[in-house]
Amino acid sequence: MACCNQDPCKKQETTSQETCCYVSNPYLATMKEDVLYHFDLGSKTHDLPAMFGDIKFVCTGGSSWRMKSFAQYMNALLELGCATADIPDICAHTDRFSMYKVGPVLAVSHGMGIPSISIMLNELLKLLCHAKCTDVTAFRMGTSGGIGQARLDGAFCHYTAEDKMNYLHCAIESGIRNIEMESAVFAAMCNRSGLPGAVICVTLVDRLQGDQIGISHEVLKEYQERPQMLIGYYIKKRFCNK
């Protein structure tokens, strides 16, 4: 998918000003400074092209520690030679997100839920624009709990166990095998911005069997490593073929 900065809902005007990929906002070019508040970065306070201009892969996930772990994994996999313990958190002065850069890979946490990831993606797309990044591919990695959200273990429940099973079987018959919370907005914003993206998640719970995670911490950790191994294999293949 080629990157595009055209808004399909608005008639485009010819302009001599330089436009950038991944955003569709003519007012950004008129701003003296764009403060990416939740990243603790700014277009005037930081040399964003020097810091991020070589980014070709953006990998996002919910938790900060998982993103640090992924950055360390990619550092070793691509044999970049940096000490994995010394990879700095670029967003260390904020309490919202964490960000790690190793070679052409940027790993960014997005927190939990659609509001949190939408805030992160909004600033990320502008960051890629200000850094003049091109040909970037994005990934959302993480975990999910299987089909549906008809849980019986919440603080409130106004349906029966039979209602739940009917709902889940209806989803299965429609071809649905998994529903993942943040993927909808990730896919929507990638599509709108022209940023190629993919979601790779591991399912931890079979909702047909129950709502709670019953596997051990060791098995859970091994499951969570599977998406990063798949993404790492893809990145290494692309990285080494250049």
N, CA and C of each residue as an Amber inpcrd file, in Angstrom:
protein
   726
   0.8470000  -1.1920000   0.0000000   0.0000000   0.0000000   0.0000000
   0.8820000   1.2420000   0.0000000   0.7360000   2.0700000  -0.9810000
   1.5450000   3.2810000  -1.0500000   1.0400000   4.2970000  -0.0540000
   1.9880000   5.1070000   0.4840000   1.5590000   6.1210000   1.4390000
   0.8780000   7.2620000   0.7070000  -0.0610000   7.8670000   1.3700000
  -0.8730000   8.8970000   0.7380000  -1.2530000   9.9420000   1.7780000
  -1.2140000  11.1980000   1.4110000  -1.6140000  12.2320000   2.3530000
  -2.8860000  12.9270000   1.8990000  -3.6580000  12.2650000   1.0190000
  -4.8950000  12.8570000   0.5370000  -6.0680000  12.4340000   1.4010000
  -6.8870000  13.3860000   1.7350000  -8.1150000  13.1190000   2.4770000
  -9.2180000  12.8630000   1.4550000  -9.7630000  11.6320000   1.3830000
 -10.7780000  11.3270000   0.3820000 -12.0790000  12.0870000   0.5930000
 -12.2510000  12.6810000   1.7740000 -13.4870000  13.4010000   2.0820000
 -13.3880000  14.8880000   1.7410000 -12.2230000  15.3230000   1.2580000
 -12.0370000  16.7540000   1.0200000 -11.3800000  16.9670000  -0.3270000
 -11.8570000  17.9480000  -1.0580000 -11.2560000  18.2890000  -2.3310000
  -9.8760000  18.8660000  -2.1000000  -8.8820000  18.3460000  -2.8120000
  -7.5090000  18.7590000  -2.5960000  -7.2070000  20.0420000  -3.3560000
  -6.4400000  20.9170000  -2.7340000  -6.0360000  22.1610000  -3.3480000
  -4.5670000  22.0840000  -3.7150000  -4.2330000  22.6960000  -4.8250000
  -2.8340000  22.7270000  -5.2500000  -2.0570000  23.6790000  -4.3530000
  -0.9070000  23.2690000  -3.9130000  -0.0740000  24.0930000  -3.0350000
   1.3810000  23.8700000  -3.3490000   2.1710000  24.8840000  -3.1480000
   3.6000000  24.7780000  -3.4010000   4.3510000  24.3130000  -2.1650000
   3.6650000  24.2730000  -1.0270000   4.3010000  23.8390000   0.1960000
   4.5520000  22.3360000   0.1550000   5.6560000  21.9180000   0.7340000
   5.9880000  20.5020000   0.7780000   5.0270000  19.7750000   1.7210000
   4.4450000  18.6840000   1.2110000   3.5950000  17.8650000   2.0460000
   4.3590000  16.6330000   2.4730000   3.8750000  15.9270000   3.4700000
   4.5860000  14.7490000   3.9420000   3.6290000  13.5760000   4.0460000
   4.2200000  12.4170000   4.0170000   3.4240000  11.1970000   4.0780000
   2.7830000  11.0300000   5.4560000   1.7360000  10.2580000   5.4940000
   1.1050000   9.7480000   6.7060000   0.1990000  10.7330000   7.4310000
   0.1670000  12.0040000   7.0340000  -0.7480000  12.9530000   7.6740000
  -1.5660000  13.6610000   6.6020000  -2.6910000  14.2050000   7.0010000
  -3.5490000  14.9520000   6.0840000  -4.1110000  16.1590000   6.8210000
  -3.2400000  17.1350000   7.0560000  -3.6100000  18.3270000   7.8090000
  -2.7690000  19.5040000   7.3250000  -3.3210000  20.3920000   6.5100000
  -2.5470000  21.5080000   5.9720000  -2.0770000  22.4890000   7.0310000
  -2.6900000  22.4720000   8.2070000  -2.3140000  23.4220000   9.2480000
  -0.9890000  23.0610000   9.9240000  -0.5830000  21.8020000   9.8260000
   0.6870000  21.4170000  10.4480000   1.8580000  22.2000000   9.8660000
   1.7980000  22.4590000   8.5620000   2.8930000  23.1750000   7.9070000
   2.9690000  24.6300000   8.3330000   1.9000000  25.1680000   8.9030000
   1.8870000  26.5770000   9.3110000   2.3020000  26.7570000  10.7740000
   2.4770000  25.6670000  11.5020000   2.8150000  25.7570000  12.9210000
   4.2990000  26.0210000  13.1140000   4.6190000  26.9380000  14.0350000
   6.0150000  27.1970000  14.3490000   6.6500000  25.9980000  15.0470000
   5.8640000  25.3160000  15.8570000   6.3440000  24.1210000  16.5330000
   5.1710000  23.1830000  16.7680000   5.4410000  21.9200000  16.5900000
   4.4540000  20.8930000  16.8990000   4.9650000  20.0920000  18.0890000
   4.2990000  20.2310000  19.2160000   4.7100000  19.5580000  20.4380000
   4.0070000  18.2030000  20.5160000   4.7900000  17.1540000  20.4870000
   4.2590000  15.8020000  20.6680000   4.3010000  15.5090000  22.1610000
   3.3020000  16.0250000  22.8510000   3.3180000  16.1160000  24.3090000
   3.5240000  14.7720000  25.0000000   2.8090000  13.7530000  24.5600000
   2.8640000  12.4610000  25.2590000   4.1360000  11.6680000  24.9460000
   4.8860000  12.1280000  23.9510000   6.2020000  11.5330000  23.6580000
   7.3410000  12.3470000  24.2690000   7.0190000  13.5380000  24.7840000
   8.0430000  14.4700000  25.2620000   9.0190000  14.8230000  24.1400000
   8.4630000  15.0500000  22.9550000   9.2510000  15.4340000  21.7890000
   8.6040000  16.6480000  21.1360000   9.3690000  17.3740000  20.3310000
   8.8250000  18.5200000  19.6210000   9.5860000  18.7700000  18.3400000
   8.9120000  19.3510000  17.3540000   9.5510000  19.6020000  16.0670000
  10.6060000  20.7060000  16.1360000  10.5420000  21.5290000  17.1770000
  11.5160000  22.6070000  17.3470000  12.5800000  22.2610000  18.3690000
  12.2280000  21.5240000  19.3870000  13.1690000  21.1990000  20.4610000
  14.0480000  19.9890000  20.1410000  13.6510000  19.1910000  19.1390000
  14.4110000  17.9970000  18.7940000  14.6500000  17.9360000  17.2840000
  15.7870000  17.3880000  16.9000000  16.0880000  17.1660000  15.4880000
  15.4690000  15.8260000  15.0970000  14.2020000  15.8460000  14.7760000
  13.4620000  14.6080000  14.5390000  13.9550000  13.8360000  13.3090000
  14.3360000  14.4970000  12.2070000  14.8930000  13.7260000  11.0880000
  16.1810000  12.9990000  11.4550000  17.0350000  13.6300000  12.2610000
  18.2760000  12.9760000  12.6750000  18.0110000  11.8290000  13.6360000
  17.0120000  11.9990000  14.4920000  16.7070000  10.9800000  15.4890000
  15.9490000   9.7850000  14.9170000  15.0240000  10.0680000  13.9670000
  14.0920000   9.0240000  13.5400000  14.0150000   8.8350000  12.0260000
  14.7860000   9.5680000  11.2580000  14.6480000   9.5540000   9.8080000
  14.9070000   8.2130000   9.1490000  15.6370000   7.3220000   9.8230000
  15.9570000   6.0220000   9.2280000  14.9670000   4.9240000   9.6290000
  13.8940000   5.2850000  10.3120000  12.9150000   4.2900000  10.7550000
  12.2030000   3.6630000   9.5500000  12.1730000   2.3350000   9.5210000
  11.4600000   1.6030000   8.4880000  10.3880000   0.6740000   9.0680000
  10.4640000   0.4130000  10.3730000   9.5080000  -0.4790000  11.0160000
   9.0820000   0.1180000  12.3520000   7.7790000   0.2040000  12.5600000
   7.2380000   0.6530000  13.8410000   6.4570000  -0.5040000  14.4350000
   6.8040000  -0.8770000  15.6660000   6.1300000  -1.9770000  16.3440000
   5.5070000  -1.4500000  17.6220000   4.2200000  -1.6690000  17.7780000
   3.5060000  -1.1720000  18.9450000   2.9170000  -2.3300000  19.7490000
   2.7840000  -2.1090000  21.0300000   2.1910000  -3.0910000  21.9270000
   1.7190000  -2.3970000  23.1790000   0.9070000  -3.0730000  23.9590000
   0.2920000  -2.4350000  25.1090000   1.2490000  -2.0180000  26.2020000
   2.0830000  -2.9510000  26.6560000   2.8790000  -2.6920000  27.8500000
   4.2760000  -2.1580000  27.5230000   4.7890000  -1.3480000  28.4340000
   6.1190000  -0.7700000  28.2530000   7.2040000  -1.8320000  28.3050000
   7.0820000  -2.7740000  29.2340000   8.1330000  -3.7820000  29.3720000
   8.1930000  -4.6830000  28.1590000   7.0350000  -4.9210000  27.5160000
   7.0380000  -5.7610000  26.3260000   7.7470000  -5.0670000  25.1720000
   7.5970000  -3.7590000  25.0820000   8.2760000  -3.0120000  24.0270000
   9.7800000  -2.9450000  24.2640000  10.1790000  -2.8300000  25.5210000
  11.6070000  -2.8650000  25.8150000  12.1830000  -4.2370000  25.5100000
  11.4400000  -5.2650000  25.8680000  11.8730000  -6.6200000  25.5720000
  11.9950000  -6.8490000  24.0700000  11.0450000  -6.3030000  23.3120000
  11.0920000  -6.4540000  21.8570000  12.2910000  -5.7110000  21.2820000
  12.5650000  -4.5170000  21.7790000  13.7160000  -3.7510000  21.3010000
  15.0140000  -4.5120000  21.5740000  15.1310000  -5.0880000  22.7490000
  16.3120000  -5.8800000  23.0760000  16.4180000  -7.1070000  22.1690000
  15.2780000  -7.7290000  21.8990000  15.2450000  -8.8910000  21.0180000
  15.6940000  -8.5150000  19.6070000  15.1970000  -7.4020000  19.0760000
  15.5630000  -6.9730000  17.7280000  17.0120000  -6.5260000  17.6570000
  17.5020000  -5.9250000  18.7170000  18.9070000  -5.5180000  18.7550000
  19.8290000  -6.7210000  18.5910000  19.4940000  -7.8020000  19.2760000
  20.2970000  -9.0180000  19.1680000  20.0610000  -9.7160000  17.8260000
  18.8140000  -9.7630000  17.3670000  18.4840000 -10.4690000  16.1330000
  19.1370000  -9.8180000  14.9200000  19.1780000  -8.4810000  14.8890000
  19.7860000  -7.7630000  13.7690000  21.2820000  -7.5580000  13.9490000
  21.7990000  -8.0370000  15.1080000  23.2410000  -7.9610000  15.4010000
  23.7550000  -6.5330000  15.2750000  23.0650000  -5.6120000  15.9640000
  23.4140000  -4.1990000  15.8900000  24.5710000  -3.8240000  16.7970000
  24.9190000  -4.7040000  17.7240000  26.1190000  -4.4960000  18.5280000
  25.9480000  -3.6190000  19.7380000  24.7460000  -3.1200000  19.9980000
  24.5260000  -2.2840000  21.1800000  24.2900000  -3.1630000  22.4010000
  24.6640000  -2.6620000  23.5510000  24.3840000  -3.3790000  24.7960000
  22.8860000  -3.3060000  25.0630000  22.2450000  -4.4650000  25.1410000
  20.7860000  -4.4740000  25.2570000  20.2890000  -3.8040000  26.5280000
  21.1010000  -3.8280000  27.5720000  20.6830000  -3.2190000  28.8330000
  20.7080000  -1.6960000  28.7700000  21.3970000  -1.1380000  27.7530000
  21.5780000   0.3090000  27.6710000  20.6580000   0.9890000  26.6730000
  19.6760000   0.2830000  26.1260000  18.7550000   0.9090000  25.1810000
  17.8750000   1.8960000  25.9340000  17.9770000   3.1860000  25.6390000
  17.2490000   4.1830000  26.4340000  15.7710000   4.2810000  26.0420000
  14.9560000   4.6740000  27.0050000  13.5520000   4.9630000  26.7600000
  13.4610000   6.4260000  26.3340000  13.1390000   6.6670000  25.0760000
  13.0950000   8.0260000  24.5490000  12.0230000   8.8520000  25.2400000
  10.9830000   8.1910000  25.7170000   9.8790000   8.8800000  26.4060000
   9.9920000   8.7670000  27.9250000  11.1970000   8.6440000  28.4230000
  11.3990000   8.3940000  29.8540000  10.8570000   9.5090000  30.7410000
  10.7360000  10.7250000  30.2050000  10.2800000  11.8500000  31.0210000
   8.7560000  11.9970000  31.0070000   8.0550000  11.0510000  30.3820000
   6.5950000  11.0650000  30.4190000   6.1110000   9.8430000  31.1840000
   4.8400000   9.8350000  31.5300000   4.2830000   8.6710000  32.2300000
   3.1940000   8.0120000  31.4050000   3.1780000   8.2730000  30.0940000
   2.1330000   7.7330000  29.2270000   2.6290000   6.5580000  28.3910000
   3.7100000   6.7810000  27.6620000   4.1980000   5.7760000  26.7360000
   5.6990000   5.5760000  26.9130000   6.1920000   4.4640000  26.3730000
   7.6270000   4.1930000  26.3170000   8.0060000   3.9790000  24.8670000
   9.2270000   4.3900000  24.5130000   9.6750000   4.3120000  23.1310000
  11.1460000   3.9150000  23.0850000  11.4520000   2.9250000  22.2530000
  12.8250000   2.4300000  22.1070000  13.1590000   2.3300000  20.6270000
  14.3670000   2.7630000  20.2730000  14.8200000   2.6990000  18.8810000
  16.0780000   1.8500000  18.7840000  16.0340000   0.8580000  17.8950000
  17.2170000   0.0430000  17.6050000  17.3280000  -0.0640000  16.0890000
  18.3470000   0.5720000  15.5220000  18.5030000   0.5610000  14.0780000
  17.2710000   1.1340000  13.4020000  16.6950000   0.4140000  12.4250000
  15.5260000   0.9200000  11.7000000  14.2040000   0.6020000  12.3830000
  14.2570000   0.0930000  13.6030000  13.0570000  -0.3620000  14.2990000
  12.7170000   0.5780000  15.4600000  11.4590000   1.0150000  15.4950000
  10.9580000   1.8310000  16.6000000   9.8880000   1.0340000  17.3250000
  10.0790000   0.8200000  18.6180000   9.1170000   0.0850000  19.4440000
   8.4430000   1.0710000  20.3890000   7.1130000   1.1330000  20.3480000
   6.3640000   2.1130000  21.1330000   5.2020000   1.4270000  21.8480000
   5.0680000   1.6790000  23.1400000   3.9140000   1.1480000  23.8710000
   2.7110000   2.0380000  23.6120000   1.5100000   1.4710000  23.7130000
   0.3120000   2.2730000  23.4860000  -0.7090000   2.1800000  24.6160000
  -0.3840000   1.4750000  25.6960000  -1.3400000   1.3760000  26.7870000
  -2.4860000   0.4450000  26.4370000  -3.5860000   0.5540000  27.1700000
  -4.7220000  -0.3500000  26.9880000  -5.9570000   0.3980000  26.5150000
  -6.5840000  -0.1300000  25.4810000  -7.8400000   0.4220000  25.0190000
  -7.6990000   1.3820000  23.8470000  -8.8220000   1.6180000  23.1680000
  -8.8310000   2.4580000  21.9730000  -8.4390000   3.9110000  22.2480000
  -8.9120000   4.5660000  23.3270000  -8.4960000   5.9530000  23.5580000
  -6.9780000   6.1050000  23.6770000  -6.3310000   5.1870000  24.3950000
  -4.8950000   5.3000000  24.6090000  -4.1180000   5.0920000  23.3120000
  -4.4490000   4.0480000  22.5570000  -3.6980000   3.7980000  21.3250000
  -3.9630000   4.8780000  20.2810000  -5.1500000   5.4650000  20.2730000
  -5.4390000   6.5190000  19.3000000  -4.6050000   7.7660000  19.5770000
  -4.3880000   8.0770000  20.8480000  -3.5160000   9.2100000  21.2030000
  -2.0990000   8.9400000  20.7380000  -1.6110000   7.7250000  21.0030000
  -0.2520000   7.3740000  20.5970000  -0.0970000   7.4230000  19.0800000
  -1.0520000   6.8410000  18.3430000  -0.9390000   6.8030000  16.8890000
  -1.0060000   8.1910000  16.2770000  -1.8070000   9.0750000  16.8560000
  -1.8830000  10.4450000  16.3590000  -0.5090000  11.1210000  16.4190000
   0.1750000  10.9740000  17.5420000   1.4900000  11.5890000  17.6710000
   2.5480000  10.8250000  16.8710000   2.3810000   9.5160000  16.7450000
   3.3300000   8.7290000  15.9690000   3.2980000   9.1190000  14.5010000
   2.1120000   9.2610000  13.9300000   2.0100000   9.6370000  12.5160000
   2.6410000  10.9960000  12.2640000   2.4420000  11.9220000  13.1840000
   3.0670000  13.2400000  13.0370000   4.5760000  13.1520000  13.2120000
   5.0260000  12.2840000  14.0920000   6.4620000  12.0740000  14.2720000
   7.0940000  11.5600000  12.9770000   6.4700000  10.5780000  12.3430000
   6.9930000  10.0480000  11.0830000   7.0210000  11.1320000  10.0120000
   6.0260000  12.0080000  10.0330000   5.9850000  13.1230000   9.0850000
   7.1310000  14.0960000   9.3370000   7.2760000  14.5460000  10.5760000
   8.3200000  15.5210000  10.8940000   9.7230000  14.9430000  10.6780000
   9.8620000  13.6430000  10.8790000  11.1620000  12.9980000  10.6950000
  11.4510000  12.6600000   9.2400000  10.4670000  12.9270000   8.3670000
  10.5870000  12.6690000   6.9260000  10.8350000  11.1870000   6.6330000
  10.1600000  10.3350000   7.3860000  10.2880000   8.8890000   7.1780000
   9.5090000   8.4600000   5.9380000  10.0270000   7.4540000   5.2540000
   9.3540000   6.9110000   4.0760000   9.4120000   5.3870000   4.1280000
   8.4740000   4.7700000   3.4150000   8.4370000   3.3030000   3.2870000
   8.4410000   2.6030000   4.6500000   7.6260000   3.0920000   5.5540000
   7.5380000   2.5260000   6.8990000   6.4310000   1.4650000   6.9280000
   6.6640000   0.3970000   7.6800000   5.6660000  -0.6330000   7.9240000
   5.3980000  -0.7100000   9.4160000   4.1290000  -0.7870000   9.7920000
   3.7610000  -0.7890000  11.2110000   3.1540000  -2.1350000  11.6110000
   3.3900000  -2.5030000  12.8720000   2.8330000  -3.7280000  13.4300000
   2.2140000  -3.4320000  14.7850000   1.1170000  -4.0820000  15.0570000
   0.5470000  -4.1080000  16.4080000   0.6800000  -5.5500000  16.9130000
   1.4300000  -5.7310000  17.9790000   1.6160000  -7.0560000  18.5490000
   1.0080000  -7.0900000  19.9470000   0.5630000  -8.2650000  20.3570000
   0.0150000  -8.3300000  21.7010000  -0.7510000  -9.6040000  21.9760000
  -1.6830000  -9.5040000  22.9110000  -2.4760000 -10.6520000  23.3530000
  -3.9500000 -10.3010000  23.2640000  -4.7680000 -11.3220000  23.2490000
  -6.2090000 -11.1100000  23.2670000  -6.8740000 -12.3240000  23.8870000
  -8.1710000 -12.1950000  24.1230000  -8.8700000 -13.2290000  24.8690000
  -9.8630000 -14.0380000  24.0900000  -9.6640000 -14.1750000  22.7870000
 -10.5760000 -15.0100000  22.0150000 -11.8180000 -14.2590000  21.5820000
 -12.7370000 -14.9740000  20.9560000 -13.8960000 -14.3230000  20.3440000
 -14.8120000 -13.7070000  21.3940000 -15.3430000 -12.5470000  21.0220000
 -16.4070000 -11.9390000  21.8060000 -15.9980000 -11.3190000  23.1210000
 -16.9250000 -10.6060000  23.7010000 -16.7230000 -10.0020000  25.0140000
 -17.8840000 -10.3320000  25.9430000 -18.6180000 -11.3900000  25.6400000
 -19.7710000 -11.7820000  26.4620000 -19.2930000 -12.5340000  27.6980000
 -18.6540000 -11.8140000  28.5890000 -18.0620000 -12.4400000  29.7650000
 -19.0750000 -12.5380000  30.9060000 -18.8610000 -13.5300000  31.7410000
 -19.7330000 -13.7450000  32.8940000 -19.0570000 -13.3550000  34.2060000
 -17.8170000 -12.8390000  34.1320000 -17.0600000 -12.5650000  35.3560000
 -16.8370000 -11.0780000  35.6000000 -17.6070000 -10.2190000  34.9460000
 -17.4320000  -8.7840000  35.1300000 -18.1490000  -8.2620000  36.3530000
 -17.9620000  -6.9840000  36.6170000 -18.6370000  -6.3510000  37.7540000
 -20.1530000  -6.3060000  37.5420000 -20.5720000  -6.2600000  36.2690000
 -22.0000000  -6.2620000  35.9390000 -22.2540000  -7.3100000  34.8650000
 -23.3600000  -7.9800000  34.9300000 -23.7290000  -8.9680000  33.9200000
 -25.2540000  -9.0270000  33.8430000 -25.7970000  -8.6650000  32.6780000
 -27.2470000  -8.6040000  32.5090000 -27.7270000  -9.5520000  31.4180000
 -26.9730000 -10.6120000  31.1910000 -27.3820000 -11.6500000  30.2450000
 -27.0550000 -13.0020000  30.8670000 -27.6020000 -14.0460000  30.3030000
 -27.4180000 -15.3870000  30.8600000 -26.2550000 -16.1010000  30.1930000
 -25.8550000 -17.2070000  30.8070000 -24.8130000 -18.0340000  30.2130000
 -25.2570000 -18.5570000  28.8510000 -26.5340000 -18.8140000  28.7340000
 -27.0660000 -19.2770000  27.4420000 -26.9640000 -18.1790000  26.3840000
 -27.2650000 -16.9320000  26.7890000 -27.1110000 -15.7960000  25.8730000
 -25.6710000 -15.6950000  25.3880000 -24.7360000 -15.8690000  26.3120000
 -23.3200000 -15.7910000  25.9670000 -22.9630000 -16.8260000  24.9130000
 -23.3310000 -18.0730000  25.1460000 -22.9560000 -19.1430000  24.2280000
 -23.6170000 -18.9630000  22.8680000 -24.8560000 -18.4900000  22.8520000
 -25.5230000 -18.2250000  21.5760000 -24.7800000 -17.1500000  20.7890000
 -24.3520000 -16.1270000  21.5030000 -23.6040000 -15.0280000  20.8770000
 -22.2810000 -15.5250000  20.2980000 -21.5460000 -16.3030000  21.0780000
 -20.2510000 -16.7900000  20.6240000 -20.3900000 -17.7360000  19.4310000
 -21.3690000 -18.6080000  19.4680000 -21.5660000 -19.5340000  18.3510000
 -22.0080000 -18.7880000  17.0920000 -22.7650000 -17.7350000  17.2660000
 -23.1490000 -16.9060000  16.1280000 -21.9100000 -16.2560000  15.5120000
 -20.9850000 -15.7930000  16.3760000 -19.7430000 -15.1920000  15.8820000
 -18.9110000 -16.2170000  15.1210000 -18.8190000 -17.4250000  15.6530000
 -18.0550000 -18.4850000  15.0010000 -18.6360000 -18.8130000  13.6340000
 -19.9630000 -18.9120000  13.5530000 -20.6210000 -19.2250000  12.2850000
 -20.4230000 -18.1200000  11.2550000 -20.1360000 -16.9120000  11.7270000
 -19.8710000 -15.7830000  10.8210000 -18.4050000 -15.7180000  10.4060000
 -17.5960000 -16.6620000  10.8860000 -16.1900000 -16.7010000  10.5150000
 -15.2690000 -15.9740000  11.4690000 -15.8080000 -15.4780000  12.5810000
 -14.9980000 -14.7280000  13.5490000 -14.3190000 -15.7060000  14.5000000
 -13.0310000 -15.5380000  14.6510000 -12.2720000 -16.3870000  15.5580000
 -11.6110000 -15.6080000  16.6900000 -11.5510000 -14.2980000  16.5540000
 -10.8700000 -13.5080000  17.5610000 -11.3320000 -12.0570000  17.4760000
 -11.4920000 -11.4060000  18.6020000 -11.7850000  -9.9790000  18.6530000
 -10.7360000  -9.3230000  19.5400000  -9.9860000  -8.3820000  18.9850000
  -8.8680000  -7.7810000  19.7100000  -9.1330000  -6.2870000  19.8810000
  -8.9600000  -5.8050000  21.0910000  -9.4650000  -4.4950000  21.4840000
  -8.8910000  -3.3270000  20.6860000  -7.5770000  -3.2450000  20.5320000
  -6.9640000  -2.0650000  19.9210000  -6.8380000  -2.1390000  18.3970000
  -7.0960000  -3.3100000  17.8220000  -6.8130000  -3.5070000  16.4000000
  -7.6940000  -2.6560000  15.4900000  -8.9280000  -2.3810000  15.9130000
  -9.8420000  -1.6250000  15.0530000  -9.2890000  -0.2380000  14.7530000
  -8.8730000   0.4890000  15.7780000  -8.3610000   1.8400000  15.5470000
  -6.9810000   1.7910000  14.8900000  -6.1830000   0.7740000  15.1940000
  -4.8830000   0.6230000  14.5360000  -5.0770000   0.4600000  13.0320000
  -5.9660000  -0.4350000  12.6390000  -6.2250000  -0.6720000  11.2240000
  -6.8290000   0.5680000  10.5620000  -7.7390000   1.2420000  11.2590000
  -8.3930000   2.4180000  10.6950000  -7.4000000   3.5440000  10.4360000
  -6.5100000   3.7970000  11.3940000  -5.5690000   4.9010000  11.2380000
  -4.4640000   4.5560000  10.2430000  -4.0800000   3.2950000  10.1780000
  -3.1130000   2.8880000   9.1450000  -3.7280000   3.0740000   7.7590000
  -4.9900000   2.6750000   7.6200000  -5.6630000   2.8080000   6.3390000
  -5.8130000   4.2740000   5.9500000  -6.2300000   5.1020000   6.8860000
  -6.4520000   6.5300000   6.6010000  -5.1430000   7.2360000   6.2540000
  -4.0530000   6.8440000   6.9160000  -2.7690000   7.5230000   6.7130000
  -1.9710000   6.9420000   5.5560000  -2.3580000   5.7500000   5.0810000
  -1.5800000   5.1030000   4.0430000  -0.3630000   4.3770000   4.5730000
  -0.3360000   4.1310000   5.8770000   0.7780000   3.4260000   6.4960000
   0.4880000   1.9240000   6.4780000   1.2480000   1.1190000   5.7490000
   1.0030000  -0.3270000   5.7450000   1.1230000  -0.8850000   7.1570000
   0.1590000  -1.6820000   7.5700000   0.1690000  -2.2000000   8.9350000
  -0.4100000  -3.5870000   9.0170000  -0.0320000  -4.2980000  10.0670000
  -0.5430000  -5.6470000  10.3080000  -0.6580000  -5.8570000  11.8080000
  -1.5940000  -6.7230000  12.1980000  -1.8150000  -7.0530000  13.6080000
  -1.4630000  -8.5110000  13.8220000  -0.5790000  -8.7630000  14.7750000
  -0.1840000 -10.1280000  15.1230000  -0.3860000 -10.3000000  16.6190000
  -1.3770000 -11.0740000  16.9970000  -1.6960000 -11.2700000  18.4100000
  -1.8400000 -12.7570000  18.7250000  -1.5570000 -13.1090000  19.9500000
  -1.7470000 -14.4720000  20.4160000  -2.9620000 -14.5090000  21.3370000
  -3.7890000 -15.5270000  21.1820000  -5.0050000 -15.6520000  21.9820000
  -4.7320000 -16.4650000  23.2410000  -5.1310000 -15.9380000  24.3810000
  -4.8120000 -16.5510000  25.6640000  -5.9690000 -17.3360000  26.2630000
  -7.1890000 -17.0670000  25.8140000  -8.3640000 -17.6740000  26.4350000
  -9.3250000 -18.1710000  25.3580000  -9.8410000 -19.3670000  25.5410000
 -10.9310000 -19.8750000  24.7200000 -12.2200000 -19.5330000  25.4380000
 -12.9470000 -18.5280000  24.9500000 -14.1510000 -18.0580000  25.6300000
 -15.2350000 -19.1290000  25.6960000 -15.1760000 -20.1070000  24.8290000
 -16.1510000 -21.1890000  24.8960000 -15.9360000 -22.0580000  26.1320000
 -14.7140000 -21.9860000  26.6870000 -14.3870000 -22.7960000  27.8580000
 -14.4030000 -21.9980000  29.1540000 -14.3570000 -20.6850000  29.0740000
 -14.3380000 -19.8650000  30.2850000 -13.7920000 -18.4800000  30.0070000
 -13.8090000 -17.6180000  31.0260000 -13.4190000 -16.2210000  30.8570000
 -12.0740000 -15.8730000  31.4820000 -11.5500000 -16.6950000  32.3530000
 -10.3360000 -16.3450000  33.0960000  -9.1200000 -17.0660000  32.5270000
  -7.9840000 -16.3860000  32.6180000  -6.7240000 -16.9760000  32.1670000
  -6.2630000 -17.9850000  33.2110000  -6.0710000 -19.2250000  32.7930000
  -5.6960000 -20.2710000  33.7370000  -4.3310000 -20.8670000  33.4860000
  -3.5690000 -20.2930000  32.5560000  -2.2580000 -20.8450000  32.2600000
  -1.1970000 -20.2440000  33.1840000  -0.0690000 -20.9120000  33.3130000
   0.9880000 -20.4660000  34.2150000   1.6970000 -19.2360000  33.6580000
   2.4250000 -18.5480000  34.5210000   3.1690000 -17.3680000  34.1010000
   4.2180000 -17.7360000  33.0530000   4.8440000 -18.8800000  33.1970000
   5.8750000 -19.2970000  32.2530000   5.2850000 -19.5290000  30.8700000
   4.1410000 -20.2180000  30.8190000   3.4870000 -20.4670000  29.5340000
   2.9810000 -19.1580000  28.9370000   2.4320000 -18.2870000  29.7710000
   1.9540000 -16.9950000  29.3140000   3.0920000 -16.1910000  28.6800000
   4.2440000 -16.1840000  29.3130000   5.4060000 -15.4630000  28.7840000
   5.8240000 -16.0320000  27.4320000   5.7970000 -17.3600000  27.3150000
   6.1880000 -17.9870000  26.0470000   5.1880000 -17.6410000  24.9510000
   3.9000000 -17.6080000  25.2750000   2.8850000 -17.2240000  24.3030000
   3.1150000 -15.7900000  23.8190000   3.4290000 -14.8890000  24.7530000
   3.5940000 -13.4820000  24.4140000   4.8150000 -13.2280000  23.5450000
   5.7590000 -14.1610000  23.5560000   6.9610000 -14.0080000  22.7350000
   6.7300000 -14.4230000  21.2830000   5.6700000 -15.1450000  21.0140000
   5.4420000 -15.6610000  19.6650000   5.2210000 -14.5560000  18.6280000
   4.3840000 -13.5310000  18.9040000   4.2340000 -12.4590000  17.9100000
   5.5410000 -11.7410000  17.6040000   6.3570000 -11.4660000  18.6410000
   7.5970000 -10.7500000  18.3850000   8.5790000 -11.5950000  17.5810000
   8.5370000 -12.8990000  17.7320000   9.4110000 -13.7690000  16.9450000
   9.0020000 -13.7440000  15.4780000   7.7060000 -13.7540000  15.2130000
   7.2180000 -13.7100000  13.8370000   7.5640000 -12.3720000  13.1840000
   7.3160000 -11.2840000  13.9100000   7.6380000  -9.9540000  13.3820000
   9.1410000  -9.8090000  13.1980000   9.9040000 -10.3150000  14.1610000
  11.3590000 -10.2480000  14.0620000  11.8890000 -10.9680000  12.8390000
  11.3110000 -12.1210000  12.5450000  11.7270000 -12.8800000  11.3660000
  11.4770000 -12.0710000  10.0980000  10.3100000 -11.4200000  10.0210000
   9.9840000 -10.6120000   8.8490000  10.9470000  -9.4290000   8.7100000
  11.1850000  -8.7240000   9.8130000  12.0670000  -7.5540000   9.7710000
  13.4810000  -7.9560000   9.3910000  13.9710000  -9.0380000   9.9600000
  15.3300000  -9.4750000   9.6490000  15.4500000  -9.8390000   8.1800000
  14.4270000 -10.4860000   7.6350000  14.4530000 -10.8510000   6.2210000
  14.5120000  -9.6070000   5.3500000  13.7190000  -8.5990000   5.6850000
  13.7270000  -7.3380000   4.9410000  15.0380000  -6.5880000   5.1570000
  15.4940000  -6.5740000   6.4080000  16.7030000  -5.8190000   6.7680000
  17.9330000  -6.3890000   6.0770000  18.0350000  -7.6990000   6.0390000
  19.2300000  -8.3390000   5.4710000  19.2160000  -8.3980000   3.9650000
  18.0510000  -8.1500000   3.3580000  17.9660000  -8.1810000   1.9020000
  18.2480000  -6.8270000   1.2670000  18.4840000  -5.8290000   2.1030000
  18.7500000  -4.4900000   1.5630000  20.1790000  -4.4010000   1.0540000
